[in-house]
Amino acid sequence: MQENQFQQNNGKPEEEELSGEEVKKNFQGLLGSSKKFLSELLDIRNNTDQDATKESIIADIPFKGHTSWILICSIFIASVGLNANSTAVVIGAMLISPLMGPILGIGMSLAINDIDTLRRSLKNFAVMVILSVFTAFLFFYFFPLRNESSELLARTAPDIRDVLIAFFGGLALVIARAKKGTIASVIFGVAIATALMPPLCTVGFGLAIGNLDYAGGAMFLFGINTVFIALATFLVIKLLRFPMVRYVNSKRRRLIARLASLLAIIMMVPAGVTFYNVFQESRFMKQAQDLINETIGVYQFNKSGRFMDDLTQINYNGDVNPTIELVCMGDELIPENVIETWRTQKNKYSKLTDTELRIVQGGKDDTEQKFNYVNELYESKKAELLGKDEKILMLEEELGRLSKLSIPFADISAEAKTTYENLMTLGFSPTIKTDFNKTDTIPVFEVRWKDKSRKQQIEADTKKLHAWLKLRLKNDKIEIKETES
């Protein structure tokens, strides 16, 4: 009995040890299954058609004949959409635009050391850019309506989001192109998301109105899209292990491989620099907005002071003398100790340490710069204010004129009926008359006398009624018109 109990007790550790090994094996099996599942889920090499992908990219590189006219038409459509501030029209132009071909060709040729394809891609890319900008320039230069719409202005100041859109859009485009049976919907979606067409139209708009800042900002956005789409193409082609182009001459092969690698590095360096600069600017803008929200955004004015959020200016200037200018209007001044507290809070933000915080106040401007600022603001709005004053004066004159035409008709008709027994009907209406020198509105009364009235009596009553109406309504322009039954 004791022996059996001893054997049972000795058996428990053995069972626990076996269960531990089983758990370990199950865990390893789970990891293996998860790894296999993720591998199958994310693997894109097995379903890739390398030859078809390469042929389709190369086929889209040339810009001549039909493709050139499609590009010109899409540029015109995009320009009209941007001018009319119509997002739907701009999207339609992007869907028919053939701008992606040369950019994909640049990325692929660098990845496979194909110098001939690279040369054709760069040549067609240059043709594409020049033709697009020239077409947009002609449209905006000769078109009479050249408003700075929000769709246009949105393409003049790229930020970190544009970099991410271009890169991941490029990834999606190349992956879709590489799949057996190309996914057309992805290609259309990338064409809309990366938006290559609108920046080129905005460059043409900036040149047409002589605003180089607009043109430069839009070209910078187009450059971001181009570089990161090409970079994404380069990386995906390398990942999919497309075969390198072989040359019979070994020296030529090595030379071309080095040139392609050098160009790839040259392409990646500005991409990295661009990403860094745009990222730093985005950080600056965010911290500046956070500072505004935490300082003057929560400041309570006791009297008539007011923070003018629409007039706030945040200037990054590439880390060279960045400024934040806040504008307050009204008689109430923000105490200097409060402003110093804000400047101290500013230094808590890493990107705002060297930023100058300016407070422009309407009540007391002790610097020439502040005076000039408010003066420029007034001058810029003066024409608009004068226009409003003229409208107000015109409306006041019109109101005065209408008040003269407005009469207590019920009282007038009752008094007239009591005074003139032969009066049968009385009507009133303002009538516009002109002598072709000036136009005026005349109060006209239409009267109808009883049929049994004598002619002399009608003439006498009409004359008396006319005189009475002029006196009663204090208006010498009143006319009377007799009507017959």
C-alpha positions in Angstrom: 0.0 0.0 0.0 2.8 2.4 0.9 4.6 1.2 -2.2 1.6 2.0 -4.4 1.3 5.4 -2.7 4.9 6.1 -3.3 4.6 5.1 -7.0 1.6 7.4 -7.3 3.5 10.3 -5.7 6.5 9.7 -7.9 4.2 9.8 -10.9 3.0 13.4 -10.5 6.3 15.2 -11.3 6.6 13.0 -14.4 3.1 14.1 -15.6 3.9 17.7 -14.9 7.1 17.5 -16.8 5.4 15.9 -19.8 2.7 18.6 -19.8 5.4 21.3 -19.7 7.0 19.8 -22.8 3.6 19.7 -24.5 3.0 23.3 -23.8 6.4 24.2 -25.2 5.7 22.2 -28.3 2.2 23.8 -28.7 3.7 27.3 -28.3 6.4 26.6 -31.0 3.7 25.2 -33.2 1.6 28.3 -32.7 4.6 30.5 -33.6 5.3 28.4 -36.7 1.6 28.6 -37.8 1.5 32.4 -37.2 4.7 32.8 -39.2 3.4 30.7 -42.0 0.1 32.6 -42.0 1.8 36.0 -42.1 4.2 34.8 -44.8 1.4 33.7 -47.0 -0.6 36.8 -46.2 2.1 39.3 -47.0 4.2 37.5 -49.7 3.9 39.1 -53.1 6.6 37.2 -54.9 4.6 34.1 -55.8 1.9 35.9 -57.7 4.2 38.4 -59.5 4.5 38.4 -63.3 7.9 40.0 -63.8 8.0 40.0 -67.6 4.5 41.5 -67.9 5.2 44.1 -65.3 8.4 45.2 -67.0 6.7 45.3 -70.4 3.7 47.3 -69.1 5.9 49.9 -67.4 8.1 50.3 -70.5 5.0 50.6 -72.7 3.8 53.6 -70.6 7.0 55.6 -70.8 6.7 57.3 -74.3 4.9 60.6 -74.6 3.9 61.1 -78.2 0.8 60.9 -80.4 -2.3 60.0 -78.6 -0.7 60.1 -75.2 0.5 63.7 -75.7 -3.0 64.9 -76.6 -4.5 63.0 -73.7 -2.1 64.8 -71.4 -2.9 68.2 -72.9 -6.7 67.5 -72.5 -6.3 66.4 -68.9 -4.2 69.5 -68.1 -6.9 71.7 -69.5 -9.6 69.8 -67.5 -7.5 70.0 -64.3 -6.9 73.7 -64.8 -10.6 74.4 -65.3 -11.4 72.4 -62.2 -8.8 74.2 -60.1 -10.0 77.6 -61.4 -13.6 76.7 -60.6 -12.6 75.1 -57.2 -14.2 71.9 -58.3 -12.7 68.8 -56.6 -14.8 66.4 -58.8 -13.4 67.9 -62.1 -9.8 67.7 -60.7 -10.3 64.1 -59.8 -11.6 63.4 -63.3 -8.5 65.0 -64.9 -6.2 62.9 -62.7 -8.0 59.7 -63.8 -7.2 60.3 -67.5 -3.8 61.7 -67.0 -0.8 59.5 -68.2 1.8 61.1 -65.9 2.8 58.0 -64.0 4.6 56.2 -66.9 8.0 57.9 -67.0 8.2 58.0 -63.2 7.8 54.3 -62.8 10.3 53.9 -65.6 12.9 55.8 -63.7 12.5 53.8 -60.6 12.5 50.4 -62.4 15.4 51.2 -64.7 17.5 52.2 -61.6 16.6 49.0 -59.9 17.6 46.7 -62.8 20.5 48.7 -64.2 18.7 49.4 -67.5 20.4 52.5 -68.7 18.5 52.7 -72.0 15.1 52.7 -70.3 16.4 55.2 -67.8 17.5 57.5 -70.6 14.1 57.2 -72.3 12.3 57.7 -69.0 14.2 60.9 -68.1 13.6 62.3 -71.6 9.9 61.7 -71.6 9.6 62.9 -68.0 11.1 66.3 -69.1 8.8 66.5 -72.0 5.9 65.7 -69.7 6.7 68.4 -67.3 7.4 71.1 -69.9 4.3 70.3 -71.9 2.1 70.2 -68.8 3.4 73.5 -67.3 3.2 75.3 -70.7 -0.4 74.1 -71.3 -1.5 75.3 -67.8 0.4 78.6 -68.3 -1.5 79.3 -71.6 -4.8 78.5 -70.0 -4.4 80.7 -67.0 -2.6 83.5 -68.9 -5.4 83.9 -71.5 -8.4 82.9 -69.4 -10.1 86.0 -67.9 -11.0 84.4 -64.6 -7.9 83.7 -62.5 -9.2 83.4 -58.9 -6.9 82.0 -56.2 -9.2 79.1 -55.3 -8.6 76.9 -52.3 -7.8 74.0 -54.6 -5.0 76.0 -56.1 -3.6 77.3 -52.8 -3.7 73.7 -51.3 -0.9 72.8 -53.8 1.6 75.5 -52.8 2.6 74.4 -49.4 3.4 70.7 -49.1 3.9 69.0 -45.7 4.8 65.6 -44.2 1.5 64.1 -45.3 2.3 64.7 -48.9 5.5 62.8 -48.5 3.8 59.8 -46.9 1.0 59.8 -49.6 3.5 59.8 -52.4 5.6 57.0 -50.9 2.8 54.7 -50.0 0.9 55.5 -53.1 4.0 54.6 -55.1 4.2 51.3 -53.2 0.6 50.5 -53.9 0.9 51.3 -57.6 4.0 49.2 -58.2 2.6 46.2 -56.2 -0.6 46.4 -58.2 1.3 46.6 -61.5 3.4 43.6 -60.5 0.4 41.3 -59.7 -0.7 38.9 -62.3 -3.9 40.5 -63.6 -3.2 44.2 -62.8 -5.6 45.7 -60.3 -7.0 48.7 -62.3 -8.9 50.2 -59.3 -5.6 50.5 -57.4 -4.0 52.4 -60.3 -6.9 54.8 -60.5 -6.9 55.3 -56.7 -3.1 56.0 -56.7 -3.6 58.5 -59.5 -6.1 60.4 -57.4 -4.1 60.1 -54.1 -0.7 61.2 -55.3 -2.2 64.0 -57.4 0.6 64.7 -59.9 -1.5 66.8 -62.2 -2.7 69.6 -59.9 0.8 70.7 -58.8 1.9 71.1 -62.4 -1.3 73.2 -63.2 -0.5 75.3 -60.1 3.0 75.9 -61.4 1.5 77.2 -64.7 -1.0 79.4 -62.7 1.9 80.9 -60.6 3.9 81.7 -63.7 0.8 83.2 -65.4 0.1 85.6 -62.6 3.8 86.3 -61.9 3.8 84.7 -58.4 7.0 82.7 -58.2 6.2 81.6 -54.6 3.1 79.7 -55.8 5.0 78.2 -58.7 8.0 77.2 -56.5 5.8 75.6 -53.8 3.8 73.7 -56.4 6.9 72.4 -58.2 8.3 71.4 -54.8 5.1 69.3 -54.2 5.4 67.8 -57.6 9.1 67.0 -56.9 8.1 65.3 -53.7 5.6 63.1 -55.5 8.0 62.2 -58.3 10.9 61.3 -56.1 9.0 59.2 -53.6 7.0 57.4 -56.3 10.2 56.5 -58.1 11.8 55.5 -54.8 8.9 53.2 -53.9 9.2 51.7 -57.4 12.9 51.1 -56.9 12.4 49.4 -53.5 9.6 47.1 -54.7 11.5 46.0 -57.8 14.5 45.2 -55.7 12.3 43.3 -53.2 10.7 41.3 -56.0 14.2 40.5 -57.3 13.6 41.5 -60.9 16.5 40.2 -63.1 19.2 42.7 -63.8 19.9 43.7 -67.3 23.1 42.0 -68.6 25.6 43.4 -70.9 28.1 41.5 -73.1 30.9 43.8 -72.2 31.8 43.2 -68.6 33.4 46.7 -68.2 30.2 48.3 -69.6 28.1 46.2 -67.2 30.1 47.3 -64.2 30.1 50.9 -65.3 26.3 50.9 -65.8 25.8 49.1 -62.5 27.8 51.8 -60.7 26.0 54.6 -62.6 22.6 53.1 -61.7 23.7 52.7 -58.0 25.0 56.3 -58.0 21.8 57.7 -59.4 19.7 55.6 -57.0 21.7 57.1 -54.1 21.4 60.6 -55.6 17.6 60.0 -55.7 17.4 58.7 -52.1 19.5 61.6 -50.7 17.1 64.4 -51.7 14.2 62.2 -50.7 15.7 61.8 -47.3 16.5 65.5 -47.0 13.0 66.5 -48.2 11.4 64.1 -45.8 13.5 65.5 -42.9 12.8 69.2 -43.8 9.1 68.7 -44.3 8.9 66.7 -41.0 10.7 69.4 -39.1 8.4 72.1 -40.5 5.3 70.0 -39.6 6.7 69.6 -36.0 7.2 73.4 -35.9 3.7 74.2 -37.1 2.1 71.7 -34.6 4.1 73.0 -31.6 3.3 76.6 -32.7 -0.4 75.8 -32.8 -0.2 74.1 -29.4 1.5 77.1 -27.9 -1.3 79.4 -29.3 -4.0 77.1 -27.9 -2.4 76.9 -24.5 -1.6 80.7 -24.1 -3.7 83.3 -25.9 -6.3 80.8 -26.9 -7.4 80.5 -23.2 -6.6 84.1 -22.2 -9.7 85.9 -20.9 -10.1 89.5 -21.9 -11.9 91.5 -19.3 -13.1 94.4 -21.6 -13.2 94.9 -25.3 -10.1 93.0 -26.3 -10.2 90.2 -28.8 -7.8 87.7 -30.3 -7.9 87.7 -34.2 -7.2 84.1 -35.0 -7.6 84.7 -38.8 -4.7 87.3 -38.7 -2.3 85.0 -36.9 0.9 84.4 -38.9 3.3 81.4 -38.3 6.5 81.7 -40.4 8.9 78.8 -40.3 11.5 80.0 -42.9 13.5 76.8 -42.7 14.7 77.4 -39.1 16.0 80.8 -40.1 14.4 83.5 -37.9 11.1 81.7 -37.4 8.3 83.9 -36.0 4.8 83.6 -34.5 2.8 86.8 -34.8 -0.5 87.1 -32.8 -2.9 89.9 -33.4 -5.3 91.4 -30.8 -7.8 94.2 -31.4 -9.7 96.4 -29.0 -8.8 98.9 -26.2 -7.7 96.3 -23.7 -3.9 95.6 -23.5 -2.5 92.3 -22.5 -0.1 92.9 -19.5 3.6 92.7 -20.3 4.1 90.1 -17.5 1.6 87.8 -19.2 3.4 88.2 -22.5 6.7 87.3 -20.8 5.0 84.3 -19.3 4.0 83.2 -22.8 7.6 83.7 -24.1 8.8 81.5 -21.2 6.2 78.8 -22.1 7.4 79.0 -25.7 10.9 77.8 -24.7 9.4 74.6 -23.4 8.8 73.5 -27.0 11.9 72.1 -28.7 11.2 73.6 -32.1 10.2 77.0 -30.7 13.2 77.9 -28.6 14.7 80.3 -31.2 11.3 81.5 -32.4 10.3 85.2 -32.0 6.9 85.6 -30.4 5.3 88.9 -31.5 2.1 90.3 -30.0 0.4 93.0 -32.1 -2.2 94.9 -30.0 -4.8 97.4 -31.3 -4.9 99.6 -28.3 -1.3 100.6 -27.9 1.3 100.1 -30.5 4.7 101.3 -29.3 6.7 100.2 -32.3 6.7 101.4 -35.9 6.4 97.8 -37.1 3.1 97.4 -35.3 1.8 100.7 -36.7 2.7 99.7 -40.2 1.1 96.3 -39.7 -2.3 97.8 -38.7 -1.9 100.5 -41.5 -1.3 97.9 -44.1 -4.3 95.9 -42.9 -6.5 99.0 -43.1 -5.2 99.8 -46.6 -5.9 96.3 -47.8 -9.5 96.5 -46.5 -10.1 100.1 -47.4 -11.5 99.4 -50.9 -13.8 96.8 -49.5 -14.9 99.2 -46.7 -15.6 102.0 -49.2 -17.6 99.6 -51.3 -19.7 98.7 -48.2 -20.2 102.4 -47.4 -21.5 103.1 -50.9 -23.9 100.2 -50.7 -25.1 101.4 -47.3 -25.7 104.9 -48.7 -27.5 103.5 -51.7 -29.7 101.4 -49.5 -30.5 104.3 -47.2 -31.5 106.4 -50.3 -33.7 103.6 -51.6 -35.3 103.1 -48.2 -36.1 106.8 -48.0 -37.6 106.7 -51.5 -39.7 103.7 -50.7 -40.9 105.3 -47.5 -42.3 108.2 -49.6 -44.1 105.7 -51.8 -45.6 103.9 -48.8 -48.9 105.5 -48.0 -51.8 104.8 -45.5 -54.0 103.8 -48.3 -56.9 102.6 -46.1 -57.1 106.0 -44.3 -56.7 108.0 -47.6 -59.5 106.1 -49.3 -61.9 106.5 -46.4 -61.2 110.2 -46.2 -61.6 110.6 -49.9 -64.9 108.7 -50.0 -66.3 110.9 -47.2 -65.2 114.1 -49.0 -66.2 113.2 -52.6 -69.7 111.7 -53.0 -69.3 111.0 -56.7 -66.0 109.0 -56.1 -66.7 105.3 -57.1 -63.3 103.6 -57.0 -59.8 104.7 -56.0 -56.5 102.9 -56.7 -52.9 103.5 -56.1 -49.6 102.2 -57.6 -46.1 103.6 -58.0 -45.1 104.0 -61.7 -41.6 104.3 -63.1 -41.3 107.2 -65.7 -38.5 108.7 -67.6 -37.9 111.7 -69.9 -34.8 109.9 -71.2 -32.6 112.2 -69.1 -33.5 110.8 -65.7 -35.8 108.1 -64.3 -38.1 108.6 -61.4 -40.9 106.7 -59.5 -44.2 108.6 -59.5 -47.2 107.9 -57.1 -50.2 107.5 -59.4 -53.8 107.4 -58.2 -56.5 105.9 -60.4 -60.0 107.3 -59.9 -63.3 106.4 -61.3 -66.3 108.7 -60.9 -70.0 107.8 -61.0 -71.5 107.7 -64.4 -74.3 110.2 -63.6 -71.7 112.9 -62.6 -71.5 115.9 -64.9 -68.3 116.6 -66.8 -67.7 120.0 -65.1 -68.3 118.4 -61.7 -65.8 115.6 -62.4 -63.1 118.1 -63.6 -63.6 120.2 -60.5 -63.5 117.2 -58.1 -60.4 115.8 -59.8 -58.6 119.0 -59.4 -59.5 119.3 -55.7 -58.6 115.7 -55.1 -55.2 116.1 -56.7 -54.5 119.2 -54.5 -55.7 117.4 -51.4 -53.5 114.3 -52.0 -50.4 116.5 -52.6 -51.0 118.3 -49.3 -52.1 115.1 -47.4 -49.1 113.1 -48.5 -46.6 116.0 -48.8 -45.6 114.9 -52.3 -45.8 117.2 -55.3 -45.1 114.4 -57.8 -48.5 112.8 -57.3 -50.5 112.2 -60.5 -54.2 111.3 -61.0 -55.4 109.1 -63.8 -59.1 108.9 -64.6 -60.5 105.5 -65.6 -63.7 104.6 -67.3 -66.2 101.8 -66.6 
